[in-house]
C-alpha cells in the first residue's frame, strides 16, 4: 500500500462573505507537485438578492484551474473567448497558459433567487515547456462527465481526466494529470493502483473515509509518500473525495498572485504583459 506521510486540515480563509477553506498551500504543506492550490468554498446558503461569487475579472498565466461545482453555479467568461454557466455536478477546466483575463461569478438567476453553494477550485502547475501555450477553456455539465461505478453502485467515480477502469475522462490533460471526484455511500469501498513515481492528490470534501488504514475526515488533505502503489478506501459515512495523480515536474515554482512561473524574471514579464494588454482587455 502507498504510505501516508501526514494528514493536513484545511485552514479557514474566508473571501468576503464566502466561506472558504484552503487545503493548499498551508504552513504545513506548500504544494504537492504539480498540485499547487485548493480553495474549498462553502457549503453555505445564500438568500435571495445576493452578490454571489466575488471573483470578478482577474488575470492568470502559467498554470491550469479545475473547478468542481457541487452546489450552485458559476458563470465563466474569459478574454480567450470561453463563456458558459456551469451548474451543480459540472466542472470547468481552464488552461491559462500564456495568459488571459477571466471572471467567475454566480449567474443572474442564482443572485436573484439564492440557494446552496459549494465549489472547489484546484490549481495545477504547467511544466516550463507548456507555460506559454495558447489559453483554453472547457466547461462541462454533469451529464457530460462519464461515471465509473464500483462496489455494486456504492461508489461512483466522476472521471474528469485520465482513465478509471476503462472509463476515459473527457478532458485531455496536456500534462498527463488524472482527476476524479468520487461519491461514496456509507460502507462503500474501492481500491486502485497508482504508480509509485506519481504524486497523489487526495482531499476529503465531505464525510469521513478510511484510506490505507487511517481515518480522514472532511476538509482533510492526505499527503502520501512515493512508497507503495495501492490505495484502499472505505467510506465511514456518506462521503465525497477528490482524487488525482500526476508525475511531478521537479521544476522551480515561482508564484506571485495570479501568475505561476519558473523564475522571478518571468513573473515580472507576466505583470508587464498584463498591463500592456497582451492577455486581452476586459470589455
C-alpha positions as CSV (number, residue, x, y, z in Angstrom):
1,X,0.0,0.0,0.0
2,X,1.0,3.6,-0.6
3,X,2.4,5.1,2.7
4,X,0.7,8.1,4.2
5,X,3.1,11.0,5.2
6,X,0.6,13.2,7.0
7,X,-2.9,14.4,7.2
8,X,-3.4,18.2,6.8
9,X,-6.6,20.0,7.9
10,X,-7.7,22.8,5.5
11,X,-7.4,26.3,7.1
12,X,-10.3,28.7,7.3
13,X,-9.6,31.6,4.9
14,X,-12.9,33.4,4.0
15,X,-13.1,35.6,0.9
16,X,-15.5,38.5,1.5
17,X,-18.7,36.8,2.7
18,X,-17.8,33.5,1.0
19,X,-16.9,30.7,3.5
20,X,-13.6,29.3,2.3
21,X,-11.2,26.6,3.5
22,X,-7.7,26.4,1.9
23,X,-6.1,23.0,1.7
24,X,-3.1,24.1,-0.3
25,X,-0.9,25.9,0.4
26,X,-0.7,26.0,4.2
27,X,2.0,26.4,6.8
28,X,2.5,22.6,6.8
29,X,2.4,21.9,3.1
30,X,3.3,24.3,0.3
31,X,2.3,22.2,-2.7
32,X,2.3,18.6,-3.9
33,X,4.0,18.8,-7.3
34,X,2.2,19.6,-9.7
35,X,-0.9,20.3,-7.5
36,X,-0.5,23.9,-6.2
37,X,-3.6,25.2,-4.6
38,X,-7.1,24.2,-3.4
39,X,-9.8,26.5,-2.2
40,X,-13.0,24.9,-0.8
41,X,-15.8,27.4,-0.9
42,X,-18.8,26.7,1.2
43,X,-21.0,24.8,1.9
44,X,-23.3,27.8,2.6
45,X,-26.7,29.0,1.8
46,X,-27.3,32.3,0.0
47,X,-30.6,34.2,0.4
48,X,-32.5,35.9,-2.4
49,X,-30.9,39.1,-3.9
50,X,-27.3,38.2,-3.1
51,X,-23.9,39.3,-4.5
52,X,-22.9,35.7,-5.3
53,X,-19.3,34.7,-6.0
54,X,-16.8,37.7,-5.7
55,X,-14.3,36.7,-8.4
56,X,-14.6,39.5,-10.9
57,X,-12.1,40.0,-13.8
58,X,-8.5,39.0,-13.0
59,X,-5.6,37.6,-14.9
60,X,-3.7,34.2,-14.9
61,X,-0.6,32.9,-16.5
62,X,1.4,29.7,-16.3
63,X,-1.0,27.1,-14.8
64,X,-4.4,25.4,-15.1
65,X,-7.5,25.5,-12.9
66,X,-10.1,22.8,-12.4
67,X,-13.3,23.9,-10.7
68,X,-15.9,21.4,-9.3
69,X,-19.4,22.9,-8.8
70,X,-21.0,20.7,-6.1
71,X,-23.9,23.1,-5.4
72,X,-24.9,26.4,-7.0
73,X,-23.4,27.5,-10.3
74,X,-20.6,29.5,-12.0
75,X,-20.9,31.9,-14.9
76,X,-17.5,32.0,-16.6
77,X,-16.1,34.4,-19.1
78,X,-12.6,35.0,-20.4
79,X,-10.6,37.0,-22.9
80,X,-9.8,33.9,-24.9
81,X,-13.5,33.5,-25.9
82,X,-14.6,31.0,-23.2
83,X,-18.0,31.5,-21.8
84,X,-20.5,29.3,-20.0
85,X,-22.8,28.8,-17.0
86,X,-21.9,25.5,-15.3
87,X,-24.4,24.1,-12.8
88,X,-24.2,21.6,-9.9
89,X,-22.3,18.5,-10.7
90,X,-20.3,20.1,-13.6
91,X,-16.7,21.2,-13.9
92,X,-14.6,23.8,-15.5
93,X,-11.0,23.2,-16.8
94,X,-9.1,26.3,-17.8
95,X,-5.5,26.3,-19.2
96,X,-4.3,29.8,-18.5
97,X,-1.1,29.2,-20.4
98,X,0.4,32.4,-21.9
99,X,-2.3,34.4,-20.1
100,X,-5.9,35.6,-20.1
101,X,-8.3,37.6,-18.0
102,X,-11.4,35.8,-16.7
103,X,-14.3,36.2,-14.3
104,X,-16.0,33.6,-12.2
105,X,-19.3,34.9,-10.8
106,X,-22.7,33.5,-10.0
107,X,-25.4,33.5,-12.6
108,X,-28.1,36.2,-12.6
109,X,-30.6,33.6,-11.6
110,X,-28.5,32.5,-8.5
111,X,-28.0,36.1,-7.4
112,X,-31.7,36.7,-7.7
113,X,-33.1,33.6,-6.1
114,X,-30.2,32.3,-3.9
115,X,-29.6,28.7,-2.9
116,X,-26.9,26.3,-1.7
117,X,-23.3,26.8,-2.8
118,X,-20.3,24.6,-2.6
119,X,-17.4,24.9,-5.1
120,X,-13.8,23.7,-5.1
121,X,-11.1,25.1,-7.2
122,X,-7.8,23.3,-7.8
123,X,-4.7,24.8,-9.5
124,X,-2.2,22.6,-11.4
125,X,1.2,23.8,-12.4
126,X,2.2,23.7,-16.1
127,X,5.7,22.5,-17.0
128,X,8.1,25.1,-18.4
129,X,7.6,23.8,-22.0
130,X,3.8,24.5,-21.7
131,X,3.8,27.7,-19.7
132,X,3.1,29.8,-22.8
133,X,0.6,27.6,-24.6
134,X,-2.5,29.2,-26.0
135,X,-5.2,29.6,-23.3
136,X,-8.0,27.1,-23.5
137,X,-11.3,26.6,-21.6
138,X,-13.7,23.7,-21.3
139,X,-17.0,23.8,-19.3
140,X,-18.8,20.5,-18.8
141,X,-22.2,19.9,-17.2
142,X,-22.8,16.9,-15.0
143,X,-24.3,14.8,-17.8
144,X,-21.2,15.3,-20.0
145,X,-18.9,13.7,-17.5
146,X,-18.7,9.8,-17.5
147,X,-19.1,7.9,-14.3
148,X,-17.4,4.6,-13.3
149,X,-19.4,2.5,-10.8
150,X,-17.7,0.4,-8.1
151,X,-18.9,-1.8,-5.2
152,X,-22.3,-2.5,-6.6
153,X,-23.2,1.2,-7.0
154,X,-22.0,2.3,-3.6
155,X,-19.1,4.1,-5.2
156,X,-19.5,6.5,-8.2
157,X,-16.3,7.9,-9.8
158,X,-16.8,11.0,-12.0
159,X,-13.9,10.7,-14.3
160,X,-12.7,14.2,-15.4
161,X,-9.3,13.3,-16.9
162,X,-7.3,10.2,-17.3
163,X,-8.7,6.7,-17.2
164,X,-10.5,4.7,-14.5
165,X,-11.1,1.0,-15.2
166,X,-11.5,1.7,-18.9
167,X,-13.7,4.8,-18.4
168,X,-11.9,7.8,-20.1
169,X,-12.4,11.3,-18.9
170,X,-13.5,14.0,-21.4
171,X,-10.5,16.3,-20.6
172,X,-7.2,15.5,-22.3
173,X,-4.6,16.9,-19.9
174,X,-1.5,18.2,-21.7
175,X,0.5,17.3,-18.5
176,X,-1.0,13.8,-18.0
177,X,-2.9,14.7,-14.9
178,X,-5.6,12.3,-13.9
179,X,-8.5,13.7,-11.8
180,X,-11.8,12.4,-10.5
181,X,-14.4,13.2,-7.9
182,X,-15.8,10.2,-6.0
183,X,-19.1,9.9,-4.2
184,X,-19.3,7.1,-1.7
185,X,-22.2,5.7,0.2
186,X,-21.6,4.7,3.8
187,X,-19.6,1.4,3.7
188,X,-18.7,1.9,0.0
189,X,-15.2,0.6,-0.8
190,X,-12.7,0.8,-3.7
191,X,-9.1,0.0,-4.3
192,X,-6.9,1.5,-7.1
193,X,-3.3,1.3,-8.0
194,X,-1.2,4.4,-8.7
195,X,2.4,4.0,-9.9
196,X,4.9,5.0,-7.1
197,X,6.5,7.7,-9.2
198,X,3.3,9.7,-9.5
199,X,2.3,12.1,-6.8
200,X,-1.2,11.7,-5.3
201,X,-3.8,14.4,-4.6
202,X,-6.4,13.2,-2.1
203,X,-8.8,15.6,-0.4
204,X,-11.9,14.7,1.6
205,X,-14.7,17.1,0.7
206,X,-17.5,15.7,2.8
207,X,-17.9,12.8,5.3
208,X,-15.1,10.6,6.5
209,X,-13.2,7.8,5.0
210,X,-10.6,5.2,5.9
211,X,-7.7,5.3,3.5
212,X,-4.8,2.8,3.8
213,X,-5.7,2.2,7.5
214,X,-6.0,5.9,8.5
215,X,-9.2,7.9,9.2
216,X,-9.5,11.1,7.2
217,X,-12.5,13.4,7.8
218,X,-13.9,16.3,5.7
219,X,-11.7,19.2,4.9
220,X,-8.6,17.0,5.1
221,X,-5.8,16.7,2.6
222,X,-4.0,13.3,2.8
223,X,-0.3,13.6,1.8
224,X,1.3,10.4,0.6
225,X,4.9,9.4,0.2
226,X,6.1,7.7,-3.0
227,X,6.4,4.3,-1.4
228,X,3.9,1.7,-2.5
229,X,1.2,1.8,-5.1
230,X,-2.2,0.7,-3.8
231,X,-5.0,2.8,-2.3
232,X,-7.7,1.1,-0.3
233,X,-10.6,3.4,0.6
234,X,-13.8,2.8,2.7
235,X,-16.4,5.3,3.5
236,X,-17.1,5.5,7.2
237,X,-20.1,7.7,6.3
238,X,-21.6,9.2,3.2
239,X,-18.6,11.0,1.6
240,X,-17.1,12.9,-1.3
241,X,-13.4,12.9,-2.2
242,X,-11.2,14.4,-4.9
243,X,-8.5,12.0,-6.2
244,X,-5.8,12.9,-8.7
245,X,-2.3,11.9,-9.6
246,X,0.5,13.0,-11.8
247,X,4.2,12.8,-12.3
248,X,6.0,15.6,-10.5
249,X,7.6,18.2,-12.8
250,X,10.6,18.8,-10.5
251,X,11.0,22.4,-11.7
252,X,11.3,25.7,-9.8
253,X,8.0,27.2,-8.8
254,X,7.8,31.0,-8.6
255,X,4.4,32.4,-7.9
256,X,3.1,35.9,-7.3
257,X,-0.7,36.3,-7.0
258,X,-2.3,35.2,-10.2
259,X,0.9,34.1,-12.0
260,X,2.9,30.9,-11.6
261,X,6.2,30.7,-13.5
262,X,9.7,29.3,-13.1
263,X,11.7,32.5,-12.5
264,X,11.3,36.0,-10.9
265,X,12.0,37.5,-14.3
266,X,9.1,35.6,-15.9
267,X,6.8,36.9,-13.1
268,X,7.9,40.5,-13.9
269,X,7.3,39.8,-17.6
270,X,3.8,38.5,-16.8
271,X,2.9,41.7,-14.9
272,X,4.2,43.8,-17.8
273,X,2.3,41.8,-20.4
274,X,-0.9,42.1,-18.4
275,X,-0.5,45.8,-18.1
276,X,0.2,46.1,-21.8
277,X,-3.0,44.3,-22.7
278,X,-1.2,41.2,-24.0
279,X,-3.6,38.9,-22.0
280,X,-6.6,40.7,-23.6
281,X,-8.7,43.6,-22.5
282,X,-11.8,43.2,-20.5
283,X,-14.9,44.7,-22.1
